[in-house]
Amino acid sequence: VCGDGRENTAMSPAIEKLESRGFEVLFATEPLDEIMFESLRSYKDFDLVDGTKEDLRLGDEDSEEKQKKIDDMTKDCKGVIDYLETLLAGKVQKVKVSDLLTNSPGALVQSAYGVSPTMQRYMRTQTVASGGDVSELDSMNQAVLEINPNHPIVQDLDRMVKADKEAPETGNFGQLLYDVAAMTSGYEVSDMGDFAKRVMNMMSTKASDDIVKDAEVESKLEEEIATPDVEVIE
């Protein structure tokens, strides 16, 4: 797994995808490591696989059971997938389900010929230094968003999309899902001001919901106190 330093690399959702299947994970924390591993495909009896790539192959991909599971998950999540692909148009190539994610709601992965976010930053720095155009790099390296259909956050978004996909809250929730997946996968949030607003909006909504619930409970208690149950004896 490629990343910018050991601490940042350790947050990558790609690690849980590998460790959940019993594989050991090698951290590649220098930009040149990625170039080296493109040529080094095996070491002794071990195959070296980039865990941050799309269509990660761990040995059971060709089984009918595995394919049926993915097809069923994709069908169940079609509403969320279509919604996110529209919401994140221009930011991701596509959205797909993953059965390898365990604790994370989503992850950004690169296509077979894409490069890691660490390498993208290195290439961007070199391009700017030489006076080149970085816009081509951005279009070349659009990531794929993988979502975990078993995660409560993805399930909450599914309910929100079905209830009202045009609601601003739904858009904020979907965008935050992408932001979290991007940050844990090693990418930078392009607009931190926008990100902060989305977080504060969600916090405000949660606080308002809690106040309403507390008020409802208090009102119910007051009604019970005002009208106590009295047993009438004839």
N, C-alpha and C positions, 0 to 999 in steps of 0.2 A: 504494500500500500504506500503510495507516494504522498508526501505531505511536507509542510513547512515546519520543521522541528518535531521532536518526539511528542511533546505535549499536545500540539495541535493535531498531529496525525492520529493520536490515540482516540480522538473524538469521532473519527470517521465511522459512519454506519457500515462501511465495507468490512470493518473488522468483525462486527457481530455476524455478518453474513458468512464469513469464513469460520469463525470460532464455533458457530452453532453446528457446523458439520465436522468439527474435530480437526480442522487444519491449523497449522502454525502460521503466524503472520510475521513477515519480515518488513520492517519499516525502512522506507527509502526517503530520507529526509533532506537530501541535497539535490538541486536541480539536475545535475549531471548523472545522478543515479538512474533517473528515468531513461536517459539516452543509453546508458550502459545495459540496462535490463532489456531494452529492445533487441539487443544482440544475444544476451544470455538467456536462453529459454529453459535451461535445465542445469542442475548441479548434482553431480553423482547420480543417484537414482531418483532424484526429485525433480518434478516439473515445476517451473516458476510461472505463476499466473498473476496477472494484474487484477486485483480484487475490485478496482474502481472502474472497470470496463462494463459496458452493456453486455447482456447475454453471457454472464459468467458461467462457465461450464465446469461443473464439479463431479461429473460422472454419471448422473442419472437423468440428463436432459432429454434423452431420446426415448425414454420409457413412455408407454401410452398412459400410464397412471399419472405421471408427472405432467404431461401435456394436457390431459383432461382437467387436472386440478387448476392449471393456469387458465385454461379456457373458461372454466366455471367462475373463477375469481374475476376474470376480465368482464364476463357477462354481468356479474353481480355489481361491479363497480363502473359500469359503462357511463352512468350519469355523472359520476365524479370525474372520470377520465375526460369525457367530452367537455365538462365545465372547466377543468383546469387547463386543458389545451387551448380553449378560447381565452381564458383569463391570462394565461402566460404566453400568449402568442408573441414570438420575437425573442423570448427568453429561453425557451426549451424547444428541442426538436419535436418531442412527443412525450406523452405520459403513459406509463404502463405499470402493471402490478408486479409485485415481487413476493415470492414465498420464502425468501431467504432472510428478509429483515425480521428481527425479533423484538427489539425494544424501541426502535425508531419509527416514526410515522412515515418518513420518506427519506430518500437519498438522491443526490445528483450523481450520475455516472456519465462517462464519456463513451462515444461510439468506438468502434474498433480502431479507427485511425485518429481519434481525438487525443489530446494531451491533457495532463492533470492541471488543476488550477495553479499549482506552484510553477509548472513549466510555462503556463500561459503568462503569468506575471513576469517571468524571466524573459520570455520572448517579447513581451510588450515593452519592457525596459530597453532591450536591445534595439527594437524597431524605432522607438522614440529617439534614442541616442543617435541613430543613423539617419534621422529625419524621414522615416517611412510612415505609412498610413496604418494605424492600428485597427481601423474599422474592419479590414479583411480578416484579422485574427479573431475578432469577436464573432463574426458570421461563421467562420470555419469551425469554431469550437463550442457551438451551442450544445449544452448537455441534455441528457435524457432524465426526466424525473420519474423515479420509481417510488411507488406508494405501497404501504403495508396495509392491506384491507382489514387486518385483524386488530389494528391499533385504534383505541377509542377516539383519537383526534380525527382520523380518516372517517370513522363511522359517524362522528358528529357532523363532519362536513357533508357527508352523504345525506343525512337528515335535513340539514340546512338547505342543500340544493333542491331536494324534493319539496320542501316547504315553500321556499321563495328564493330562487337563484338570482333574482334581480336585486335583492336586498343588499344594501351597502355592507351590512355585517357579514354576509356570506362571502362577499368579495374580499373583505379584510381578513377573514378566517383563512380563505384559500391562499391569499398572498403570504400570510404568516407561515403557513405550512411550507410554502416554497422557500421563504427566507430562512427558516430553521434548517431545512434540508440543505440549503446552500452553505450556510455557515458551518454546520457540522461536517460537511463534505469538503471543506477547505476553500470555499469561494468567499468573495467579499460582497457585502450588501452594497449595491451601487448608490442608494440614496438612504443614508442613515436617518435623515430628518423624517422621511416618509415612514421608515420602519418604526421610529419612535412614536409617531402619531398612531400607527396601527396598534402598537402595544398599549398605549394609553387609552385608546378607544375601547379596546377589549377589557382593560382594567376598569374603566368607567362603567361599562355595561354590566360587568360582573358585580361591581359594588352596588349599582342601582337595583339589580335583581335581588341581591341579598337584603337591601333595605326594604324592598317591597315584601319579601317573604317574612322578614321580621315584623313588619307592620301588620301583615295578615295574621300572624300568630298572636301578636299582642291584642288585636281586635277580637279574635276568637276567645282569648282568655277573659277579656273584659265582659263579653257577652255571657260567658259561662258564670262569671262571678255575679253579674247583674240578675241573672235568671237561674238561681240554684235549683237543683232538683229537690222538690219537696214532696214527701210521701203524704198523701191525704188519707186520714183514717176516718171512716164513717162509723 
